[in-house]
């Protein structure tokens, strides 16, 4: 799966369903073009979607059906949670356990290619502990506090300030609150780069993120 990037379409759980449906149809068209196939050659499709619960809503279902048809696809579409697709991408086994740390974070037990149990994956506001958004936000919080305190001008603060394009405390806070959520998650690589450069705060944040992810996995299999 492709990594999120600035401008990446929002999942069905956020924003107009038609926008996400159009992205799905465009992705299907690109896949067919890369495989040098026609829409009529496709006899079935499994689609992994973040925020899959919303697909059951009538407006979202209609939007996806229309986009699928506009792409020339007449085969049935079976939506599944994106974590199922991630699991299938890592192993041919039908059952097992997966821990995903991307923009968000989730651990899931997969039984016969279906999510049997899950921990976290609750989104940026309620959970996703240790994921990319969490890490980017942690780096920004440290940077804001450091700017106001006037200390710790290390690699982490410099990198985050450069990404947000502000170096004064008030300006940083103002610009940060104007960022879309995908830009906050895009600060995660800045934290990683700072840790590699030897910044102790960035390294501590990575350790904390790893602890969150380990706790999530342990909650799925407490034994």
C-alpha positions in Angstrom: 0.0 0.0 0.0 1.2 3.5 -0.7 2.2 5.7 2.2 0.0 8.8 2.9 1.2 12.0 1.3 0.1 15.6 1.4 -3.1 15.9 -0.6 -3.9 12.2 -0.2 -7.6 11.6 -0.3 -9.4 11.2 3.0 -10.8 7.8 4.0 -14.5 7.2 3.9 -14.7 7.9 7.6 -14.0 11.6 6.9 -15.2 13.8 4.1 -17.6 13.3 1.3 -18.0 9.6 0.3 -17.9 10.6 -3.4 -14.3 11.9 -3.0 -13.1 8.6 -1.6 -15.1 6.6 -4.2 -13.5 8.6 -7.0 -10.0 7.8 -5.6 -10.9 4.1 -5.5 -12.1 4.2 -9.1 -8.9 6.0 -10.2 -6.7 3.5 -8.4 -8.6 0.6 -10.1 -8.1 2.3 -13.5 -4.3 2.7 -12.8 -4.0 -0.9 -11.7 -5.8 -2.1 -14.9 -3.5 0.1 -17.0 -0.4 -1.2 -15.3 -1.6 -4.8 -15.8 -2.6 -4.1 -19.4 -6.1 -5.3 -18.8 -9.6 -4.1 -19.6 -12.3 -3.6 -17.0 -14.2 -6.5 -18.6 -11.3 -8.9 -17.7 -12.0 -8.4 -13.9 -14.3 -11.0 -12.5 -14.1 -10.0 -8.8 -12.5 -7.5 -6.5 -11.6 -7.2 -2.8 -11.1 -3.6 -1.7 -9.4 -2.7 1.6 -10.8 0.6 2.9 -10.1 2.6 6.0 -13.3 3.5 7.8 -15.1 0.6 6.3 -18.1 0.9 8.6 -19.3 4.0 6.7 -19.6 2.0 3.4 -22.7 0.4 4.8 -24.4 3.8 4.8 -26.7 4.3 1.8 -25.1 7.5 0.5 -21.6 6.0 0.7 -22.7 2.7 -0.9 -24.4 4.5 -3.8 -21.3 6.7 -4.3 -19.0 3.7 -4.5 -21.3 1.8 -6.8 -21.5 4.8 -9.2 -17.7 5.2 -9.2 -17.2 1.5 -9.7 -19.5 1.6 -12.7 -18.0 4.8 -14.1 -14.6 3.0 -14.1 -16.2 0.4 -16.4 -16.1 -2.4 -13.8 -19.1 -4.7 -13.7 -17.8 -7.3 -11.3 -18.9 -7.4 -7.6 -16.8 -5.4 -5.1 -16.2 -6.9 -1.7 -15.0 -4.2 0.8 -12.9 -5.4 3.8 -11.0 -3.5 6.5 -7.7 -2.2 5.3 -5.9 -4.2 8.0 -7.0 -7.4 6.3 -5.3 -6.3 3.1 -2.2 -5.4 5.0 -2.2 -8.9 6.5 -2.7 -10.6 3.1 0.2 -8.5 1.8 2.5 -10.1 4.4 1.6 -13.7 4.4 -0.4 -16.3 2.4 -1.8 -17.7 5.6 -5.5 -17.2 6.2 -5.1 -16.6 10.0 -2.6 -14.9 12.3 -1.8 -11.6 14.0 -0.8 -8.2 12.5 0.5 -5.0 14.0 0.2 -2.0 11.7 2.0 1.3 12.4 1.3 3.8 9.6 -0.4 7.1 10.0 -2.5 5.3 12.6 -1.9 2.1 14.7 -3.8 -1.1 15.1 -3.2 -4.7 16.2 -5.6 -7.3 14.9 -6.2 -11.1 15.1 -7.1 -12.4 11.6 -9.1 -15.6 11.4 -9.9 -16.9 7.9 -9.0 -13.5 6.4 -11.5 -11.7 8.7 -10.9 -9.5 11.6 -11.8 -11.5 14.7 -10.4 -9.1 17.4 -8.7 -5.7 17.3 -7.0 -3.3 19.6 -6.7 0.5 18.9 -7.2 1.7 15.3 -9.5 4.3 16.9 -8.3 7.3 14.9 -6.2 10.3 15.7 -8.5 11.7 18.5 -9.3 8.5 20.4 -6.3 6.3 19.8 -3.7 5.3 17.2 -1.1 5.3 19.9 2.4 5.1 18.6 1.4 5.7 14.9 2.7 8.4 12.6 0.1 11.0 13.6 0.9 10.4 17.2 4.6 10.7 16.6 4.3 13.9 14.5 2.1 15.5 17.1 4.5 14.6 19.9 7.3 16.2 18.0 5.3 19.3 17.4 4.3 19.5 21.1 7.9 19.4 22.1 8.8 22.0 19.6 6.1 24.4 20.7 7.1 24.1 24.4 10.8 24.4 23.5 10.2 27.6 21.5 8.4 29.2 24.3 11.0 28.1 26.9 13.8 29.2 24.7 15.9 26.1 25.1 16.8 22.8 23.4 17.6 24.1 19.9 18.3 20.6 18.7 17.7 18.6 15.5 14.1 17.9 16.4 13.1 21.5 16.9 15.0 22.7 13.9 13.4 20.0 11.7 9.9 20.6 12.9 10.2 24.3 12.6 11.4 23.9 9.0 8.5 21.7 8.2 6.0 24.1 9.7 7.8 27.1 8.2 7.9 29.0 11.5 10.6 29.6 14.1 9.0 32.1 16.5 6.7 30.7 19.2 3.4 32.5 18.3 3.9 32.0 14.6 4.7 28.3 15.0 1.4 27.7 17.0 -0.6 29.7 14.5 0.8 27.9 11.5 0.6 24.5 13.1 -3.1 24.8 13.9 -3.7 25.6 10.3 -2.2 22.3 9.1 -4.4 19.6 7.8 -4.1 16.3 9.7 -2.1 14.5 7.0 0.6 17.3 7.3 0.8 16.6 11.1 1.4 12.9 10.4 4.0 13.9 7.8 6.1 15.3 10.7 6.8 11.7 11.9 9.7 11.2 9.4 11.2 14.5 10.8 11.2 12.9 14.3 12.9 9.8 12.9 15.5 11.8 11.1 16.3 13.8 14.2 16.7 10.6 16.2 19.1 9.3 13.6 21.0 12.6 13.9 21.4 12.0 17.7 18.7 14.2 19.1 17.9 12.7 22.5 14.3 14.0 22.7 13.5 12.5 19.3 15.0 9.2 20.3 12.9 9.2 23.5 9.8 9.9 21.5 10.6 6.9 19.2 11.0 4.7 22.3 7.7 5.9 23.7 6.0 5.2 20.3 7.5 1.7 20.4 6.2 1.1 23.9 2.7 2.1 22.8 2.8 -0.3 19.9 4.1 -3.1 22.1 1.3 -2.4 24.6 -1.3 -2.5 21.8 -0.1 -5.9 20.6 0.1 -7.2 24.2 -3.5 -6.2 24.8 -4.5 -8.4 21.9 -2.6 -11.4 23.3 -2.1 -10.7 27.0 -0.5 -14.1 27.6 
